Amino acid sequence: MNTVENYIAPGSIEEAAAALAAGPVTIVAGGTDLMLQTGSGAIAYAKTLMNVRRIAEMQGVSIDGDTIRIGALTTITELKSDAIIAEHLPVVAEMADKFASDQIRNASTIGGNICNASPAGDGIVPLMMYGADVVLASAKGNRNVALSEFFTGPGKTVKADNELLVAIEIAKPAAGFKGGFGKFGPRPALEIAMASVALGGVVKDGVISNVSVAFGAVGPTPMMGAKTTALLEGKTLNEETISAAGEAASEEVTPIDDVRASAWYRRHLIRVMTEEILNDVG
Ligand SMILES: Cc1cc2nc3c(=O)[nH]c(=O)nc-3n(C[C@H](O)[C@H](O)[C@H](O)COP(=O)(O)OP(=O)(O)OC[C@H]3O[C@@H](n4cnc5c(N)ncnc54)[C@H](O)[C@@H]3O)c2cc1C
């Protein structure tokens, strides 16, 4: 492991952005990914390590009109119990309940989960399904990027080195929107997903609309399920539709064979979890 020469802990986004503009900086939030990656030598620290946990503007969940704002420092534990999340984004709370263990959830931030950019990052999948944007701040100002366009490959994003992820913004889902999150791994807890699905829509008089689907761990980045969405939109949610949606989902994902599961098995899991969620929302 290389050595850190300067440690800083700014109290505002402005100070953090100025530090990022001044030179190479490694950002740490909860450290649950970073410590393992630097410890194993997979990544090296920059000379300056910046702890962002003291920035109050990046904490907590709030609502302003029709927009829900989740500060990047919000922990997975907070997402699990927050009243705004429970009321408007319950699929995020469901994800938090399936994430790691209490100890890891207490330290893990949603911003760290997104910036780590793992194809299997659990926090990403329901937020993508809800159509979230990320808010990136730099010394030049803020920009919003759709979460579905944020990832470019495993561990890679469109975020520049001088940018800090400060928040996630989500428009309030349509009235009656209902969804679910499915995650499968060989153990019930402390498991990285072999495959995951977040799916939701509004079911009225048996017909599903406002459909949105996202998948995790079945491609180089978390992905939107455009074909599954198109197949479901406006359909009567019966056995035939559910089965066709499971088939479409298993066909549109692009998993690989690796030590944790075969591509065939991941497609099978996607089909089963898609059908299960649709069965529950109907
Ligand atoms: C035992 C164990 C179990 C786990 N289980 C799960 C699980 O079930 N599901 C899952 O998805 N993950 C899991 N993880 C991975 C990890 O806990 C999460 O990805 C976590 O949310 C990362 O957040 P963090 O605050 O700890 O990030 P950190 O480790 O602090 O940072 C991660 C990366 O993001 C960057 N970064 C952090 N915050 C920002 C920011 N605001 N702006 C810009 N860059 C930033 C850092 O520089 C670093 O590159 C597990 C990890 C462990 C050790």
The ligand as an SDF file (V2000), in Angstrom:
LIG
                    3D

 53 58  0  0  0  0  0  0  0  0999 V2000
  -18.4020   -7.1720    3.9250 C   0  0  0  0  0  0  0  0  0  0  0  0
  -18.9400   -6.2810    2.8170 C   0  0  0  0  0  0  0  0  0  0  0  0
  -20.2230   -6.5030    2.3360 C   0  0  0  0  0  0  0  0  0  0  0  0
  -20.7340   -5.7090    1.3100 C   0  0  0  0  0  0  0  0  0  0  0  0
  -21.9960   -5.9600    0.8490 N   0  0  0  0  0  0  0  0  0  0  0  0
  -22.5020   -5.2080   -0.1610 C   0  0  0  0  0  0  0  0  0  0  0  0
  -23.8310   -5.4630   -0.6590 C   0  0  0  0  0  0  0  0  0  0  0  0
  -24.5810   -6.3180   -0.1530 O   0  0  0  0  0  0  0  0  0  0  0  0
  -24.2530   -4.7070   -1.7090 N   0  0  0  0  0  0  0  0  0  0  0  0
  -23.4690   -3.7400   -2.2950 C   0  0  0  0  0  0  0  0  0  0  0  0
  -23.9090   -3.0980   -3.2430 O   0  0  0  0  0  0  0  0  0  0  0  0
  -22.2310   -3.4660   -1.8110 N   0  0  0  0  0  0  0  0  0  0  0  0
  -21.7250   -4.1630   -0.7730 C   0  0  0  0  0  0  0  0  0  0  0  0
  -20.4590   -3.9030   -0.2960 N   0  0  0  0  0  0  0  0  0  0  0  0
  -19.6560   -2.8150   -0.9230 C   0  0  0  0  0  0  0  0  0  0  0  0
  -19.7060   -1.4410   -0.1890 C   0  0  0  0  0  0  0  0  0  0  0  0
  -20.0770   -1.5730    1.1550 O   0  0  0  0  0  0  0  0  0  0  0  0
  -20.6640   -0.4560   -0.8850 C   0  0  0  0  0  0  0  0  0  0  0  0
  -20.3310   -0.3030   -2.2550 O   0  0  0  0  0  0  0  0  0  0  0  0
  -20.7150    0.9260   -0.1920 C   0  0  0  0  0  0  0  0  0  0  0  0
  -21.9530    1.5400   -0.4540 O   0  0  0  0  0  0  0  0  0  0  0  0
  -19.5910    1.8820   -0.5860 C   0  0  0  0  0  0  0  0  0  0  0  0
  -19.7850    3.1060    0.1180 O   0  0  0  0  0  0  0  0  0  0  0  0
  -18.6350    3.7870    0.9750 P   0  0  0  0  0  0  0  0  0  0  0  0
  -19.2030    5.0370    1.5390 O   0  0  0  0  0  0  0  0  0  0  0  0
  -18.0390    2.8210    1.9410 O   0  0  0  0  0  0  0  0  0  0  0  0
  -17.6030    4.1140   -0.1990 O   0  0  0  0  0  0  0  0  0  0  0  0
  -16.0100    4.3250   -0.1380 P   0  0  0  0  0  0  0  0  0  0  0  0
  -15.3230    3.0220    0.0550 O   0  0  0  0  0  0  0  0  0  0  0  0
  -15.6560    5.4330    0.7860 O   0  0  0  0  0  0  0  0  0  0  0  0
  -15.7920    4.8410   -1.6420 O   0  0  0  0  0  0  0  0  0  0  0  0
  -16.0120    4.0090   -2.7580 C   0  0  0  0  0  0  0  0  0  0  0  0
  -15.5050    4.7280   -4.0200 C   0  0  0  0  0  0  0  0  0  0  0  0
  -16.3010    5.8560   -4.3260 O   0  0  0  0  0  0  0  0  0  0  0  0
  -15.5480    7.0780   -4.2430 C   0  0  0  0  0  0  0  0  0  0  0  0
  -16.4450    8.0220   -3.5840 N   0  0  0  0  0  0  0  0  0  0  0  0
  -17.1020    7.8260   -2.4020 C   0  0  0  0  0  0  0  0  0  0  0  0
  -17.9540    8.8500   -2.1700 N   0  0  0  0  0  0  0  0  0  0  0  0
  -17.8200    9.7040   -3.2180 C   0  0  0  0  0  0  0  0  0  0  0  0
  -18.4540   10.9310   -3.5540 C   0  0  0  0  0  0  0  0  0  0  0  0
  -19.3990   11.4880   -2.7790 N   0  0  0  0  0  0  0  0  0  0  0  0
  -18.0810   11.5580   -4.7130 N   0  0  0  0  0  0  0  0  0  0  0  0
  -17.1380   10.9970   -5.5150 C   0  0  0  0  0  0  0  0  0  0  0  0
  -16.5150    9.8350   -5.2560 N   0  0  0  0  0  0  0  0  0  0  0  0
  -16.8570    9.1930   -4.1170 C   0  0  0  0  0  0  0  0  0  0  0  0
  -14.2840    6.7290   -3.4850 C   0  0  0  0  0  0  0  0  0  0  0  0
  -13.1940    7.5520   -3.8860 O   0  0  0  0  0  0  0  0  0  0  0  0
  -14.0850    5.2730   -3.8810 C   0  0  0  0  0  0  0  0  0  0  0  0
  -13.4710    5.1870   -5.1490 O   0  0  0  0  0  0  0  0  0  0  0  0
  -19.9300   -4.6530    0.7530 C   0  0  0  0  0  0  0  0  0  0  0  0
  -18.6390   -4.4180    1.2680 C   0  0  0  0  0  0  0  0  0  0  0  0
  -18.1430   -5.2090    2.2930 C   0  0  0  0  0  0  0  0  0  0  0  0
  -16.7680   -4.9080    2.8330 C   0  0  0  0  0  0  0  0  0  0  0  0
  1  2  1  0
  2  3  1  0
  2 52  2  0
  3  4  2  0
  4  5  1  0
  4 50  1  0
  5  6  2  0
  6  7  1  0
  6 13  1  0
  7  8  2  0
  7  9  1  0
  9 10  1  0
 10 11  2  0
 10 12  1  0
 12 13  2  0
 13 14  1  0
 14 15  1  0
 14 50  1  0
 15 16  1  0
 16 17  1  0
 16 18  1  0
 18 19  1  0
 18 20  1  0
 20 21  1  0
 20 22  1  0
 22 23  1  0
 23 24  1  0
 24 25  2  0
 24 26  1  0
 24 27  1  0
 27 28  1  0
 28 29  2  0
 28 30  1  0
 28 31  1  0
 31 32  1  0
 32 33  1  0
 33 34  1  0
 33 48  1  0
 34 35  1  0
 35 36  1  0
 35 46  1  0
 36 37  1  0
 36 45  1  0
 37 38  2  0
 38 39  1  0
 39 40  1  0
 39 45  2  0
 40 41  1  0
 40 42  2  0
 42 43  1  0
 43 44  2  0
 44 45  1  0
 46 47  1  0
 46 48  1  0
 48 49  1  0
 50 51  2  0
 51 52  1  0
 52 53  1  0
M  END
$$$$
